[in-house]
Amino acid sequence: MEASGVEVLVGFQRRFDPAVSELHRRVRAGEVGDIYLVRALGNDAQPPDFGYLPQSGGIFRDLLIHDLDAVPWLVGEPVVEVYASGSVLVDQAFADADDVDNAVVMLKFAGGAHAVLAGGRHDPLGYDHRIEVLGSRDSLVVGLDPRTPLTSLEPEGPKAAADAYPGFAARFHRAYLAEVAVFTQVVAGTVANPSPARESLISLRLAEACERSRRTGAPVRVETEVRA
């Protein structure tokens, strides 16, 4: 693709979400300070059609690959180690497809910071996606708003809204609009490609490392060339 000279913009919509983009800007500007920990959560409201599962690539290549792209992009350091674990808690159909429906991933970055990613195929309250970055100067979160399907038990805490996000299309509506606009600008040659194919290899390699870790039960060292 690079040899052809034709730009390829990969559709990882989190990079185009206004709040995630602002988080990226603040991290790069040093406003968060040294990153201590990143937490990312991605839960589907309803499981996908079970007929899709055998061709989905599994939970790491299908669901969590978006955070495996976004989190290293935010941190800006290479991932050196991956550990992943998963379970079948939603439906036996996932086990029949040699997959899991709930998974947790731990990433260790070259500078020592960690990220914890969690993904699931069913949330009875709605679609939930959040990213938290905790640093030496600030702690920031995206995805926490009046439509987040989450109930606080604190007296003044927020309650799950009746119009909680039903799916990723609603949750990332602004991101998809921005993505299309940026795509036209990339085609016109007026902006640099913010989601090139070369960088998408990072998330794919990390997803494959997660799958190996889940199956072996052991951490997987990541090759040094896999970097954001």
Secondary structure by P-SEA (a helix, b strand, c coil): cccccbbbbccccccccaaaaaaaaaaaacccccccbbbbbbbbcccccccccccccccccccaaaaaacccccccccccbbbbbbbcccccccccccccccbbbbbbcccbbbbbbbbbccccccbbbbbbbbcccccccccccccccccccccccccccccccccccccaaaaaaaaaaaaaaaaaccccccccaaaaaaaaaaaaaaaaaaaacbbbbbcccccc
